[in-house]
Amino acid sequence: MHEAISVGQPPPDRPADDQLGLGLLRSGLKLNHLRMIVAIDQHKQVSAAAAALNISQPAASRMLTEMESIIKVPLCERVSRGVELTQFGRAFARRARTILLELDEVDREITALKSGAGGTVFLGTVTAPAISLAVPAIQQVSAAYPGIEVNVRIETSNVLARELISSKHDFIIARVPDDLDPRLFHVQEIGVEKACLIVRKGHPLTEKDTVSLTDLPSYDWVFQPPGTLLRRRVEELFIAGDVPLPATVVNTASLLLTVALVCSSNAIAPVALDMAEFVIENGGGPSEVRILKTDFDIDIKPYSLIAVKGRELPPSAKLFYDLILQRSRMLFPDRSEG
């Protein structure tokens, strides 16, 4: 004979507090524990997680022990270069991240209601779509919804994707890095990106009708940091053409510093074509930057609108997301079904 269970009531032998998610709180789980497990998941080292939260390593280790005592399962295991979350730790970190995000959203929504503003959007983007997609969307939003505040950060995909996981952005326009699990993200491919090589006005290579790879290694170069997509693509072109890689290199993610170095030397820099054209057209008088005509193309992996899977966008961010998606379909109609 089966025991009847009333609808809407907790099953036998399970306290009602656990049904409401209060069991862990009554056992001593705190917000700082949630922040700690997320920091460990992000940094893969207890010491680095402690530094990110501005606490001592002994305090961080103590918090980890407290969490394992409360949840009654191992959350981390030692590996050669730090710590790695167990399956229990990964599940806990994923839920903790969602809880912290929701609390951030409460703060944002209450602040917007108190101020009468229309909300806040946090967007991260790589360089090219910042010009072709983000700027037009910002202009459209500012005209139609003057109460919305838009925060934009331009960085590499490697940085942006990790900041997105850490809830520093609502969504990003970038690419999922190879070393991150793509199942964490909702990805909508929206556009292609072409890059080019820029030099200063009067650079010796501007006298050539067409520049080849063999013309390039003897000059200084300004690259994005090692491992970034554009840099890897240019290096692949040198390797495939059996041409030596440039010997003298400055690494920077800053477009402003890149342009400054190019304009003050004979250095060459690969940048997004949209950004190069923008700099040339809006340089305030005759621009000091020139695009080299090359006998090879620098095609970059398509970029996408990326959000964290299962994380709902706030209304203001959803509006901005939809505007960017709409504009991308105008610019790249062949991808409108993606």
C-alpha positions as CSV (number, residue, x, y, z in Angstrom):
1,M,0.0,0.0,0.0
2,H,1.5,3.3,-1.1
3,E,1.7,6.2,1.3
4,A,-0.3,9.3,0.1
5,I,1.5,12.6,-0.2
6,S,-0.6,15.7,-0.2
7,V,0.0,18.1,-3.1
8,G,1.8,21.3,-1.9
9,Q,3.3,19.6,1.2
10,P,6.9,18.5,1.6
11,P,7.5,14.7,1.4
12,P,7.8,12.7,4.6
13,D,10.9,13.0,6.7
14,R,12.0,16.2,4.9
15,P,11.7,19.5,6.9
16,A,9.6,22.3,5.4
17,D,12.6,24.6,5.8
18,D,14.6,22.5,3.3
19,Q,11.7,22.8,0.8
20,L,12.1,26.5,1.0
21,G,15.8,26.4,0.6
22,L,16.4,27.5,4.2
23,G,18.2,24.3,5.4
24,L,21.6,25.5,4.2
25,L,21.0,29.0,5.6
26,R,20.1,27.6,9.0
27,S,23.3,25.5,8.8
28,G,25.4,28.6,8.5
29,L,25.8,29.2,4.8
30,K,26.4,32.9,4.1
31,L,26.7,35.2,1.1
32,N,30.5,35.3,1.6
33,H,30.6,31.5,1.1
34,L,28.8,32.0,-2.3
35,R,31.3,34.6,-3.3
36,M,34.2,32.4,-2.3
37,I,33.1,29.3,-4.3
38,V,32.5,31.5,-7.4
39,A,36.0,33.1,-6.9
40,I,37.6,29.6,-6.6
41,D,35.8,28.5,-9.7
42,Q,37.1,31.5,-11.6
43,H,40.7,31.7,-10.3
44,K,41.5,27.9,-9.7
45,Q,43.6,28.8,-6.7
46,V,42.5,29.5,-3.1
47,S,45.2,32.2,-2.8
48,A,44.0,34.0,-5.9
49,A,40.4,33.7,-4.8
50,A,41.3,35.2,-1.4
51,A,43.1,38.1,-3.2
52,A,40.1,38.7,-5.4
53,L,37.9,39.0,-2.3
54,N,40.5,41.0,-0.4
55,I,40.8,38.5,2.5
56,S,43.7,36.4,3.7
57,Q,44.5,32.9,2.4
58,P,43.9,31.3,5.9
59,A,40.5,33.0,6.0
60,A,39.7,31.7,2.5
61,S,40.8,28.2,3.5
62,R,38.6,28.4,6.6
63,M,35.6,29.4,4.5
64,L,36.1,26.5,2.2
65,T,36.2,24.1,5.2
66,E,33.0,25.7,6.5
67,M,31.3,25.2,3.2
68,E,32.3,21.6,3.0
69,S,31.1,21.0,6.6
70,I,27.7,22.7,5.8
71,I,27.1,20.9,2.5
72,K,28.7,17.7,3.7
73,V,30.5,16.9,0.4
74,P,34.0,17.7,-0.9
75,L,34.0,20.8,-3.0
76,C,37.6,21.0,-4.1
77,E,40.5,18.8,-4.8
78,R,44.2,19.6,-5.1
79,V,45.8,19.5,-8.5
80,S,49.3,20.4,-9.7
81,R,48.7,24.1,-10.2
82,G,46.1,24.8,-7.6
83,V,42.6,23.4,-6.9
84,E,39.8,22.0,-9.1
85,L,36.2,21.9,-8.1
86,T,34.6,18.5,-7.7
87,Q,31.2,17.8,-9.4
88,F,29.6,19.0,-6.2
89,G,31.7,22.1,-6.2
90,R,30.9,22.9,-9.8
91,A,27.1,22.5,-9.2
92,F,27.4,24.7,-6.1
93,A,29.4,27.4,-7.9
94,R,26.9,27.4,-10.8
95,R,24.0,28.0,-8.4
96,A,25.9,30.4,-6.3
97,R,26.7,32.5,-9.4
98,T,23.0,32.7,-10.3
99,I,22.0,33.7,-6.7
100,L,24.6,36.5,-6.7
101,L,23.5,37.7,-10.1
102,E,19.9,37.8,-8.9
103,L,20.9,39.9,-5.9
104,D,22.8,42.3,-8.2
105,E,19.6,42.6,-10.3
106,V,17.5,43.4,-7.2
107,D,20.0,46.2,-6.4
108,R,19.9,47.5,-10.0
109,E,16.1,47.4,-10.2
110,I,15.5,49.0,-6.8
111,T,18.0,51.7,-7.7
112,A,16.3,52.4,-11.0
113,L,12.9,52.6,-9.4
114,K,14.2,55.0,-6.7
115,S,15.9,57.2,-9.3
116,G,13.1,57.0,-11.9
117,A,15.7,55.8,-14.4
118,G,15.0,53.2,-17.0
119,G,17.6,50.7,-16.0
120,T,21.3,49.9,-16.6
121,V,23.0,47.8,-19.3
122,F,26.4,46.3,-19.0
123,L,27.9,45.3,-22.3
124,G,31.3,43.9,-23.2
125,T,32.5,43.9,-26.8
126,V,35.5,43.3,-29.0
127,T,36.6,46.2,-31.1
128,A,34.9,45.8,-34.5
129,P,31.3,45.4,-33.4
130,A,31.7,48.2,-31.0
131,I,31.8,50.5,-34.0
132,S,29.4,48.8,-36.3
133,L,26.8,47.5,-33.8
134,A,27.2,48.9,-30.3
135,V,27.4,52.6,-31.2
136,P,24.3,52.7,-33.4
137,A,22.4,50.7,-30.8
138,I,23.5,53.2,-28.1
139,Q,22.3,56.1,-30.2
140,Q,18.9,54.5,-30.8
141,V,18.4,53.6,-27.1
142,S,19.5,57.1,-26.0
143,A,17.0,58.8,-28.3
144,A,14.1,56.5,-27.5
145,Y,14.8,55.7,-23.8
146,P,16.8,58.5,-22.2
147,G,16.6,57.0,-18.8
148,I,18.7,53.9,-19.7
149,E,22.4,54.0,-18.7
150,V,24.7,52.0,-20.9
151,N,28.1,50.8,-19.7
152,V,30.5,49.5,-22.4
153,R,33.8,47.7,-22.0
154,I,36.0,46.9,-25.0
155,E,38.4,44.0,-24.4
156,T,39.5,40.7,-25.9
157,S,37.2,37.7,-26.1
158,N,39.3,35.9,-23.5
159,V,38.8,38.6,-20.9
160,L,35.1,39.4,-21.8
161,A,34.0,35.7,-21.6
162,R,35.4,35.3,-18.1
163,E,33.9,38.6,-17.0
164,L,30.5,37.5,-18.4
165,I,30.7,34.3,-16.3
166,S,31.5,36.5,-13.2
167,S,28.3,38.6,-13.9
168,K,30.3,41.7,-14.8
169,H,28.3,42.0,-18.1
170,D,24.7,41.3,-19.1
171,F,26.0,40.0,-22.5
172,I,29.0,40.4,-24.7
173,I,29.8,40.6,-28.4
174,A,32.8,38.4,-28.8
175,R,33.8,34.8,-29.3
176,V,33.8,31.9,-26.9
177,P,37.4,31.1,-26.0
178,D,38.7,27.6,-26.8
179,D,39.5,26.9,-23.1
180,L,35.9,27.6,-21.8
181,D,33.0,25.2,-21.9
182,P,30.7,26.4,-24.7
183,R,27.8,24.7,-22.9
184,L,27.9,27.6,-20.4
185,F,26.7,30.1,-23.0
186,H,23.8,30.9,-25.3
187,V,25.6,31.9,-28.5
188,Q,24.0,33.8,-31.4
189,E,26.4,34.2,-34.3
190,I,25.9,37.6,-35.8
191,G,28.8,38.9,-37.9
192,V,32.1,38.4,-39.6
193,E,35.2,40.5,-39.0
194,K,38.0,41.4,-41.3
195,A,41.3,42.9,-40.1
196,C,44.0,44.9,-41.8
197,L,47.5,46.2,-41.1
198,I,47.9,49.9,-40.3
199,V,51.0,52.1,-40.4
200,R,51.8,55.8,-40.2
201,K,51.4,58.2,-43.1
202,G,54.7,58.2,-45.0
203,H,55.7,54.7,-43.9
204,P,58.1,53.1,-46.4
205,L,55.6,50.3,-47.2
206,T,52.9,52.8,-48.3
207,E,55.0,53.3,-51.4
208,K,54.4,49.8,-52.6
209,D,51.3,49.0,-54.6
210,T,50.8,45.7,-52.8
211,V,52.6,44.4,-49.7
212,S,53.5,40.8,-49.2
213,L,54.3,38.8,-46.0
214,T,58.0,38.8,-46.9
215,D,58.0,42.6,-46.7
216,L,56.9,42.7,-43.0
217,P,59.2,40.9,-40.5
218,S,62.0,43.5,-40.5
219,Y,59.7,46.1,-39.0
220,D,58.6,46.5,-35.4
221,W,55.1,45.3,-34.6
222,V,52.3,46.2,-32.2
223,F,50.3,43.1,-31.3
224,Q,47.4,42.3,-29.1
225,P,48.4,40.1,-26.2
226,P,49.6,36.5,-26.9
227,G,46.8,34.1,-27.4
228,T,44.3,36.6,-28.7
229,L,42.4,35.6,-31.8
230,L,43.7,38.4,-34.2
231,R,47.3,37.8,-33.1
232,R,47.0,34.1,-33.6
233,R,45.6,34.6,-37.1
234,V,48.4,36.9,-38.2
235,E,51.0,34.5,-36.7
236,E,49.3,31.6,-38.6
237,L,49.7,33.6,-41.9
238,F,53.4,34.0,-41.3
239,I,53.9,30.3,-40.4
240,A,51.8,29.1,-43.4
241,G,53.8,31.4,-45.7
242,D,57.1,30.1,-44.2
243,V,58.0,33.7,-43.3
244,P,59.9,34.5,-40.0
245,L,57.7,36.0,-37.3
246,P,58.5,39.6,-36.4
247,A,61.3,39.8,-33.9
248,T,60.6,43.2,-32.2
249,V,57.1,43.3,-30.7
250,V,55.1,45.5,-28.3
251,N,52.0,43.8,-26.8
252,T,49.0,45.8,-25.8
253,A,45.2,45.5,-25.8
254,S,44.8,49.3,-26.0
255,L,43.8,50.6,-29.3
256,L,44.8,54.2,-28.3
257,L,48.3,53.1,-27.4
258,T,48.5,51.0,-30.6
259,V,47.6,54.0,-32.8
260,A,50.1,56.2,-30.9
261,L,52.9,53.7,-31.4
262,V,52.1,53.3,-35.0
263,C,52.0,57.1,-35.7
264,S,55.3,57.7,-33.9
265,S,57.4,55.0,-35.5
266,N,57.6,52.5,-38.5
267,A,55.7,49.9,-36.5
268,I,53.0,47.8,-38.1
269,A,49.8,46.8,-36.2
270,P,46.9,44.5,-37.1
271,V,43.5,45.9,-36.1
272,A,39.9,45.4,-37.0
273,L,39.1,46.9,-40.4
274,D,36.0,48.7,-39.1
275,M,38.1,50.4,-36.4
276,A,40.9,51.3,-38.8
277,E,38.4,53.0,-41.1
278,F,36.8,54.8,-38.2
279,V,40.2,56.1,-37.0
280,I,41.1,57.3,-40.5
281,E,37.7,59.0,-41.1
282,N,37.5,60.6,-37.7
283,G,41.0,61.5,-36.9
284,G,40.4,65.2,-36.8
285,G,41.9,66.5,-40.1
286,P,44.1,64.4,-42.4
287,S,44.7,61.1,-40.4
288,E,48.2,60.0,-39.6
289,V,47.1,56.3,-40.1
290,R,47.2,54.4,-43.4
291,I,45.9,50.9,-44.2
292,L,48.4,48.7,-46.1
293,K,47.2,47.1,-49.3
294,T,48.2,43.4,-48.9
295,D,48.2,40.4,-51.2
296,F,46.6,38.4,-48.4
297,D,43.4,38.7,-46.4
298,I,43.1,38.6,-42.6
299,D,39.8,37.0,-41.9
300,I,38.8,36.4,-38.3
301,K,36.4,33.9,-36.8
302,P,32.8,35.3,-36.7
303,Y,31.8,37.0,-33.5
304,S,28.5,36.4,-31.7
305,L,26.1,37.8,-29.2
306,I,26.9,35.7,-26.0
307,A,24.9,35.4,-22.8
308,V,25.1,33.0,-20.0
309,K,22.8,30.0,-20.5
310,G,19.9,30.1,-18.1
311,R,20.5,33.6,-17.0
312,E,17.6,35.9,-17.9
313,L,18.5,39.4,-19.2
314,P,17.0,42.4,-17.4
315,P,14.5,44.3,-19.5
316,S,16.9,47.2,-20.4
317,A,19.6,44.7,-21.4
318,K,17.1,42.6,-23.4
319,L,16.1,45.7,-25.3
320,F,19.7,46.5,-26.1
321,Y,20.4,42.9,-27.0
322,D,17.4,42.9,-29.4
323,L,18.5,46.2,-31.1
324,I,22.0,44.8,-31.7
325,L,20.6,41.6,-33.1
326,Q,18.3,43.5,-35.4
327,R,21.1,45.7,-36.7
328,S,23.4,42.7,-37.2
329,R,20.7,41.1,-39.4
330,M,20.6,44.3,-41.6
331,L,24.4,44.2,-41.9
332,F,24.8,40.5,-42.4
333,P,21.5,39.2,-43.9
334,D,23.0,35.8,-44.7
335,R,23.2,35.1,-41.0
336,S,19.7,36.2,-40.1
337,E,18.6,32.6,-39.7
338,G,21.5,31.8,-37.2
